[in-house]
Amino acid sequence: MDEANTEVVTDKTAQRWITISVAFAAFISKLDASIVNISLPAIARYFNARTSDVSWVMMGYLLIQTNTMISPASSVISSD
């Protein structure tokens, strides 16, 4: 295992930037999901699909997005 991966961040400035970065990423992710949810009726009209069919695509998108955000975090947590 790399020593760089097990190093604990003790610098307050670095911790603050990490917290800001994670909060910003969560905000952008939520904003992205909201924009897509608002545009679902227009997407359904464009493709001549029902809104319920298009919402399945949105759920798949959110599952993949959540998985890509959780996977790196779980590997760091389980490395201890």
Residue frames relative to the residue before (quaternion, step in Angstrom):
aa qw qx qy qz dx dy dz
M 1.0000 0.0000 0.0000 0.0000 0.00 0.00 0.00
D 0.4956 -0.6582 0.4814 0.2991 3.56 -0.99 0.80
E 0.4665 -0.6589 0.5111 0.2950 3.53 -1.07 0.73
A 0.5923 0.5873 -0.3654 0.4132 3.58 1.14 -0.59
N 0.6694 0.5033 -0.3018 0.4555 3.61 1.07 -0.67
T 0.7154 0.4378 -0.2564 0.4805 3.60 1.12 -0.54
E 0.4701 0.6899 -0.4321 0.3410 3.57 1.27 -0.04
V 0.3144 -0.7494 0.5573 0.1702 3.58 -0.89 0.95
V 0.3687 -0.7200 0.5451 0.2204 3.55 -0.93 0.94
T 0.0765 -0.8221 0.5641 0.0073 3.56 -0.59 1.17
D 0.5358 0.6215 -0.4060 0.4023 3.57 1.23 -0.29
K 0.4565 -0.7128 0.4638 0.2615 3.61 -0.70 1.08
T 0.6345 0.5267 -0.3362 0.4548 3.60 1.02 -0.74
A 0.6535 0.5010 -0.3116 0.4742 3.59 0.97 -0.83
Q 0.6447 0.5134 -0.3236 0.4649 3.59 0.97 -0.80
R 0.6412 0.5257 -0.3206 0.4579 3.55 1.01 -0.82
W 0.6739 0.4868 -0.2964 0.4701 3.62 0.93 -0.86
I 0.6193 0.5261 -0.3434 0.4709 3.58 1.05 -0.68
T 0.6573 0.5062 -0.3037 0.4685 3.58 0.93 -0.88
I 0.6534 0.5037 -0.3101 0.4723 3.58 0.94 -0.86
S 0.6577 0.5214 -0.3103 0.4464 3.58 0.94 -0.86
V 0.6695 0.4844 -0.2984 0.4776 3.58 0.93 -0.87
A 0.6509 0.5069 -0.3193 0.4662 3.60 0.96 -0.81
F 0.6520 0.5056 -0.3127 0.4707 3.59 0.98 -0.80
A 0.6453 0.5136 -0.3221 0.4649 3.60 0.97 -0.80
A 0.6479 0.5058 -0.3166 0.4734 3.59 1.00 -0.79
F 0.6401 0.5220 -0.3201 0.4640 3.58 1.01 -0.80
I 0.6698 0.4912 -0.3022 0.4677 3.59 0.87 -0.91
S 0.6311 0.5320 -0.3290 0.4588 3.59 1.02 -0.78
K 0.6683 0.4818 -0.2908 0.4865 3.59 0.93 -0.88
L 0.6365 0.5226 -0.3256 0.4645 3.59 0.98 -0.78
D 0.6380 0.5284 -0.3157 0.4627 3.57 0.99 -0.85
A 0.6686 0.4927 -0.2982 0.4704 3.58 0.89 -0.91
S 0.6474 0.5184 -0.3205 0.4576 3.59 1.00 -0.78
I 0.6484 0.5171 -0.3205 0.4577 3.58 0.94 -0.84
V 0.6699 0.4841 -0.3050 0.4732 3.57 0.90 -0.88
N 0.6492 0.5148 -0.3264 0.4550 3.62 0.95 -0.78
I 0.6468 0.5089 -0.3234 0.4670 3.59 1.00 -0.74
S 0.7325 0.4296 -0.2403 0.4703 3.58 1.00 -0.78
L 0.3854 0.7532 -0.4686 0.2540 3.64 1.20 -0.01
P 0.6637 0.4883 -0.3475 0.4475 3.67 0.80 -0.74
A 0.6537 0.5009 -0.3181 0.4697 3.61 0.99 -0.76
I 0.6314 0.5178 -0.3276 0.4753 3.58 1.04 -0.77
A 0.6489 0.5172 -0.3145 0.4610 3.58 0.97 -0.85
R 0.6510 0.5004 -0.3215 0.4715 3.61 0.95 -0.79
Y 0.6513 0.5365 -0.3211 0.4298 3.59 0.91 -0.88
F 0.7693 0.3372 -0.1766 0.5132 3.58 0.94 -0.88
N 0.4030 -0.7294 0.4568 0.3112 3.62 1.30 0.13
A 0.4591 0.6516 -0.4588 0.3926 3.54 0.91 0.97
R 0.5425 -0.5868 0.4741 0.3697 3.52 -1.25 0.33
T 0.6039 -0.5704 0.4142 0.3720 3.55 -1.16 0.58
S 0.6237 0.5435 -0.3453 0.4431 3.59 1.05 -0.69
D 0.6379 0.5127 -0.3317 0.4693 3.60 1.06 -0.68
V 0.6714 0.4895 -0.2953 0.4716 3.57 0.96 -0.85
S 0.6179 0.5506 -0.3547 0.4351 3.60 1.06 -0.62
W 0.5765 0.5606 -0.3813 0.4561 3.62 1.15 -0.48
V 0.6250 0.5200 -0.3359 0.4755 3.57 1.04 -0.74
M 0.6461 0.5205 -0.3154 0.4605 3.58 0.98 -0.84
M 0.6472 0.5103 -0.3246 0.4640 3.59 0.97 -0.79
G 0.6350 0.5194 -0.3248 0.4706 3.58 1.01 -0.76
Y 0.6341 0.5319 -0.3160 0.4639 3.55 1.02 -0.86
L 0.6851 0.4800 -0.2889 0.4655 3.59 0.89 -0.91
L 0.6268 0.5298 -0.3432 0.4568 3.61 1.03 -0.70
I 0.6635 0.4888 -0.3035 0.4783 3.59 0.94 -0.86
Q 0.6564 0.5119 -0.3124 0.4577 3.57 0.94 -0.87
T 0.6590 0.4996 -0.3054 0.4721 3.59 0.95 -0.84
N 0.6429 0.5282 -0.3222 0.4515 3.56 0.98 -0.83
T 0.6784 0.4790 -0.3049 0.4662 3.59 0.93 -0.79
M 0.6570 0.4859 -0.3218 0.4783 3.60 1.13 -0.45
I 0.7038 0.4700 -0.2687 0.4599 3.59 1.03 -0.76
S 0.6031 0.6138 -0.3618 0.3587 3.61 0.95 -0.80
P 0.6899 0.4435 -0.3158 0.4770 3.65 0.77 -0.83
A 0.6451 0.5236 -0.3303 0.4478 3.59 0.98 -0.76
S 0.6778 0.4875 -0.3112 0.4540 3.58 0.92 -0.80
S 0.6349 0.5167 -0.3481 0.4568 3.59 1.07 -0.59
V 0.6383 0.5028 -0.3292 0.4811 3.60 1.08 -0.63
I 0.6660 0.5048 -0.3050 0.4568 3.59 0.95 -0.85
S 0.7302 0.4404 -0.2473 0.4601 3.58 0.91 -0.89
S 0.5434 0.6445 -0.4000 0.3597 3.61 1.21 -0.14
D 0.5459 0.6376 -0.3931 0.3753 3.59 1.24 -0.23
